[in-house]
Amino acid sequence: MGTTKRPVVSNTAADKAANNLRVYFTTPSDDRSDALLRDAIGAWRTVAEYRAMHSYPMTKVTLGVRSMVKTATGDDTLRPGQRFKRMDRILVKLIRFPHMRLSQIEDIGGCRVVFRNLEQLYDAADHLMNRWDGHARITDYIDQPKPDGYRGIHIVEKRDRRMIEVQLRTAGQHEWAQAMEEYSPITGFNLKDGQAPADLRQYFRMAAYRIACHEDGTSVDSETEAEFGRLREQVLHYFQRSR
């Protein structure tokens, strides 16, 4: 009994399909023709197949990361978890960045490791980059946090012609990132994409800063703590909307 081969989608075909999806979802509903809908349905299938092609390279990278993290830290309990970018998140990214090609997206497939502290994280990051020297690319969002306050280290490794993203976070950084996702439906704002009122965005930035201070042993000054307390009271009503 033969095995069914997974469809092979070229970067060109994937980029064309992604653009068809972008066109459909940015066209006003009253202007969407039947032909546009048919193109979008086919495009969705193609993008899903392209996404699935990241599965095997993602598994190979994840297994390598697990071994290297153990070597770097001596901690066998630090197990990377595989993560596929959801189809809806891929679509959001394509719409947010009109000129981005699907084949340029670096985090369709990836894995994530959550560390006990910054020392473990940096030891692992150094080891990974030494092993992948010359072909992996690192972005340090701890040294230079994202505008929303996000911290962590991302390493993009290419495997079998697919880009796989490795996310390294401390427990505090991971807890903050999870909160951004969990509170989005509660507040009614897409917090992860920065689509929220200024005071709510500032609250999460300050929360990330306080976590960072705690993890690197830095004291938070009294003025910042007072401002954070004021903001916490000010944004409380956003978290009570679904009650």
WORA-V562385 format. One line per field, one symbol per residue. phi: phi as a letter, one per 20 degrees, with the letter a starting at -180 (. if undefined). A space follows every 10 residues. Layout:
phi->???
//
This chain:
phi->.feeefgddf gfffffffff fgfffdeggf deefffffff fffgffffff gffeffgfff fffffgffff ffdmdfeedf dfbeffgfff fgffffcgdf egfefedfca bccddfbffg ffffffffff fdgncecdce eefcffgeog cqcdcddecl mdecedddcf fffffffffg ffegffence ffdmebggff ffgfffffff fffffdmeee ffffffffff fgffegffed fee
//
